[in-house]
Structures are given as C-alpha cells and as structure tokens.
Amino acid sequence: MPIAFAYTLIVLLIITSILLTLLILLHRGKGGGMSSMFGGGVTSSLAGSSVAEKNLDRYTVLVAIIWFACIVGLGFWLKVQLAS
C-alpha cells in the first residue's frame, strides 16, 4: 500500500481526535463531577433530552467510529508494511 494512504489516515486521525475531544466537552454533565466546577452544575427546568443533545450524541458516535476505523486502518497498513 502506498505511503499516501498512511498519511491520509494520520491526518484524518488528528482531525477526528480534536473533533472528538471537542464534542465530548460539549456534552452536558450528568453528575456533579468536574463539569459542575465549571458551571455545568446549573440545572434547567426542562426535563429530558433536546433535539440538539440527541444530534450531539449522534455526531459524537459517528466521529468515534471514524476515529476507530482510522486506528484499525493504520494498524492494518503497518502490518502489511512490516510483512513486506
């Protein structure tokens, strides 16, 4: 496999790592942990999940799947390169 494949996966891995970190930090804290220290402990009177929260969950899962695929792809590429 060409080395451009590995570079593409590395760039995609860096982008998805940053995106995944930001998406996780955007989630509302459920408990009183670290999120409440930074103002996340303020409770709203609205119960349940909003559409924005559900979409944020979907985007987080999608980016996590892409991130995982990049890790597996890089491992596969490395295995092929070491075998040849």
C-alpha positions, 0 to 999 in steps of 0.5 A: 500500500502506498505511503499516501494512504498512511498519511491520509489516515494520520491526518484524518486521525488528528482531525477526528481526535480534536473533533472528538475531544471537542464534542465530548466537552460539549456534552452536558454533565450528568453528575456533579463531577468536574463539569459542575466546577465549571458551571455545568452544575446549573440545572434547567427546568426542562426535563429530558433530552433536546433535539440538539443533545440527541444530534450531539450524541449522534455526531459524537458516535459517528466521529468515534467510529471514524476515529476507530476505523482510522486506528484499525486502518493504520494498524492494518497498513503497518502490518502489511508494511512490516510483512513486506 
